[in-house]
Amino acid sequence: MTAATQPLRIQVTTSAGWGGRESLPLDIHRLWKTSGIPSILLAGEGTPLARRGEGEVDIAPRGRFGLAKAVRRVITVNAPSSTQTPVVLSHFTHDLGPLRWALRGTPNVRLIVIKHVSPGSPKYDPLHRWIYKRVDRLLGVSEFVAEKCRTAYPIPGERIGVWHPGVDPDRFAFNESARRDIRAHQAATDDQVVFGYVGRITPNKGIEWLLDAFLGLTADVENARLWIVGGSSADERSYEDNMRQSVAAHKCGDRVTFTGYQDAVHEYMSALDVFVTPSCEESFGLTTVEAMLAARPVIGFNIAGTGEIVADGQTGILVDPQTDRVNGLREAFVRMLNDCNSTQQMGQQGRSRALKTFSHQAMIDRLEPHVRND
């Protein structure tokens, strides 16, 4: 199928956050447009996606009626230019009610839902049964998410599948110059081993386990450092304050660094020696893939999305979440510190795995059969 005969792809998300649920639709939109594939991305008015994609995305007015009207307009105006019936991809399940109304009278328009986070309570009430009856395909970003969706949503199991996202491999390639500059800025010497967490400082990320595990190391391992790269939102500031107070109480402020929010995450990945993802609830883990593309070995728990990304003993160390989590992380730190050659080898193998499995191109290739309904 040539680009000229491809169906129009309409992605929709009004989510007001900024993470994979918002950045991935923009990545996909850009990749499709670069390939000459007809693509429209509808973002919610005033959202981070609307701001970051200014000039590239269409804006849906606030409110459910505004979204439904915008989708209807896009289909009406643009469908005649496509030789095939459009496909709508929803990245935010809160948008499904308006989409159900917008797609009335268009039985040939396929609706695909990409589920970026694990679902909450089951949706089997009459309203949700009516809404999800219109969904042709639901794709979880990991097998963990897809399995949760199979029990949470009134959708036949054969309509639920897995779609792993991907990351730009060039942007996150190892950068020696950035590594040197950032480590100098953070006063990290060449002989120090820097473990790092990259992401929001929020309770469900397991940062307290990470800190407890690392603080138990510092009396014996002088050359280990820990960076917490990221910030907290206003309503989570007390959680970050507690983490900082714990470090101060252990008198380890010279070994643990809170960098705050950083735009150049790709450069910070290169400055780390080992990436740590301490969450036991990670739906997928784009930052884990980013670290692997920077040839950083990964320490994480063998659960949820992390267990689907990291190959234990090859690209990192997976800790059993059913055991003492703090002690498990600490033992993984020690293994990395005691065998630098294996640590570097894991990093290189991680990049190879990410290039093959979790690159932008691999992501698009995985999505294409669902869009074409092969």
Secondary structure, DSSP 8 states (H G I E B T S, - for coil): --GGGS--EEEEE---S-SHHHHHHHHHHHHHHHTT--EEEEEETTSHHHHHTTTTSEEE-SSHHHHHHHHHHHHHHHGGGSSS--EEEES-GGGHHHHHHHTTT-TTSEEEEEE-S---S---SHHHHHHHTT-SEEEESSHHHHHHHHHHSSS-GGGEEE----B-TTTTS--HHHHHHHHHHTT--TTSEEEEEES---GGG-HHHHHHHHHTTTTT-TTEEEEEEB---GGGHHHHHHHHHHHHHTT-TTTEEEEE--S-HHHHHHH-SEEEE--S--SS-HHHHHHHHTT--EEEESSHHHHHH--BTTTEEEE-TTS-HHHHHHHHHHHHHH-HHHHHHHHHHHHHHHHHHSBHHHHHHHHHHHHHT-
